Amino acid sequence: MKFAASANLYFGYSYFYFYFAKVKAICVQNWDTNKDGELSHGEAAKVASIRKFFRGTTIQSFDEFQYFTGIDEIGVDAFKQCYDLTNITIPNNVLWIEECAFAECSNLRVVNIPNRVTWIGQDAFRLSGLTNIELGNSVSIIGDGAFYNCCNLLSVTMPDNVTHIGSQIFQECNNLQAVSYTHLT
């Protein structure tokens, strides 16, 4: 079931509707602090950590994730094996994308990596379906195998301030045509 993507005022709280019922169910189950069956912008903003609540689920999209402004990292295995996930909007406050956060998300084509992200962990997007990657301006560390075996990956743009690129980050990315960067130390 799809939900409309607009905000709603309900008893003085600002709620948002989810595009997909499965995403809403997971969010309400874990972060609906007032137990009203909805998730307000305030409740979403107070979430400090996304652990493995979504791992291996059949979610398809999670653009509402952008409202989880209290999160500064996407944890280890957070969305691992979400095979149906096609796109996600990462909150602007995120600084780190941990190990295997999006590993094996084989249909993930689009991910918006905010400019505040400084670190992309080992195997973070391994075996994902990404086609193009434009890393935010603050990324300085990319862990081993971060984009390992991303068979659909065609191009990558890295910021000037990348100081560490791990081993095998593009191994088995057989369709990769261009990697653009200007500075490595």
Backbone hydrogen bonds, N-H to C=O, Kabsch-Sander energy under -0.5 kcal/mol:
donor,donor_aa,acceptor,acceptor_aa,energy
3,F,19,Y,-1.0
8,N,15,Y,-3.0
10,Y,8,N,-0.5
10,Y,13,Y,-2.5
13,Y,10,Y,-1.8
15,Y,8,N,-3.5
15,Y,13,Y,-0.8
16,F,39,L,-1.3
17,Y,6,S,-1.3
21,A,1,M,-1.9
24,K,20,F,-1.9
25,A,21,A,-2.8
26,I,22,K,-2.0
27,C,23,V,-2.5
28,V,24,K,-3.1
29,Q,25,A,-2.2
30,N,26,I,-1.7
31,W,27,C,-2.9
32,D,28,V,-1.5
33,T,31,W,-1.7
35,K,32,D,-1.3
41,H,14,S,-3.2
44,A,40,S,-2.5
45,A,41,H,-2.4
46,K,42,G,-1.0
47,V,43,E,-0.5
47,V,44,A,-1.2
50,I,73,E,-0.6
51,R,49,S,-0.8
54,F,78,A,-0.7
56,G,80,K,-2.3
57,T,54,F,-2.2
62,F,87,N,-1.5
65,F,62,F,-1.1
66,Q,63,D,-1.5
67,Y,64,E,-2.1
68,F,65,F,-2.1
69,T,67,Y,-1.8
71,I,68,F,-1.4
72,D,48,A,-0.6
74,I,96,W,-2.1
75,G,50,I,-1.1
75,G,73,E,-0.7
77,D,99,E,-1.8
78,A,75,G,-2.0
79,F,101,A,-2.6
80,K,77,D,-0.7
81,Q,103,A,-2.4
82,C,79,F,-1.4
83,Y,81,Q,-1.5
85,L,82,C,-1.5
86,T,60,Q,-3.4
87,N,60,Q,-1.0
88,I,110,V,-1.2
89,T,62,F,-1.1
90,I,88,I,-0.6
90,I,112,N,-1.0
94,V,91,P,-1.5
95,L,72,D,-3.5
96,W,72,D,-1.5
97,I,119,W,-2.4
98,E,74,I,-2.7
98,E,96,W,-0.6
100,C,122,Q,-1.5
101,A,98,E,-1.6
102,F,124,A,-2.9
103,A,100,C,-0.9
104,E,126,R,-3.4
105,C,102,F,-1.4
106,S,104,E,-1.7
107,N,83,Y,-0.5
108,L,105,C,-1.9
109,R,86,T,-2.2
109,R,107,N,-0.8
110,V,86,T,-1.9
112,N,88,I,-1.4
113,I,111,V,-0.8
117,V,114,P,-1.3
118,T,95,L,-3.3
119,W,95,L,-1.6
120,I,141,I,-2.4
121,G,97,I,-3.7
121,G,119,W,-0.5
123,D,144,D,-2.0
124,A,121,G,-1.9
125,F,146,A,-2.6
126,R,123,D,-1.0
127,L,148,Y,-2.6
128,S,125,F,-1.9
129,G,105,C,-1.7
131,T,109,R,-1.1
132,N,109,R,-0.6
133,I,155,S,-2.1
135,L,133,I,-0.5
135,L,157,T,-2.7
138,S,115,N,-0.9
139,V,136,G,-1.3
140,S,118,T,-2.7
141,I,118,T,-1.8
142,I,164,H,-2.3
143,G,120,I,-3.4
145,G,167,S,-2.6
146,A,143,G,-1.7
147,F,169,I,-1.0
148,Y,145,G,-1.8
149,N,171,Q,-3.1
150,C,147,F,-1.3
151,C,149,N,-1.5
153,L,150,C,-1.8
154,L,131,T,-3.8
155,S,131,T,-1.2
156,V,178,A,-2.2
157,T,133,I,-2.6
158,M,180,S,-3.2
162,V,159,P,-1.2
163,T,140,S,-2.5
164,H,140,S,-2.0
166,G,142,I,-2.9
169,I,166,G,-0.7
171,Q,168,Q,-0.8
173,C,170,F,-1.8
174,N,172,E,-1.3
176,L,173,C,-1.8
177,Q,154,L,-3.2
178,A,154,L,-1.6
180,S,156,V,-2.8
181,Y,179,V,-0.5
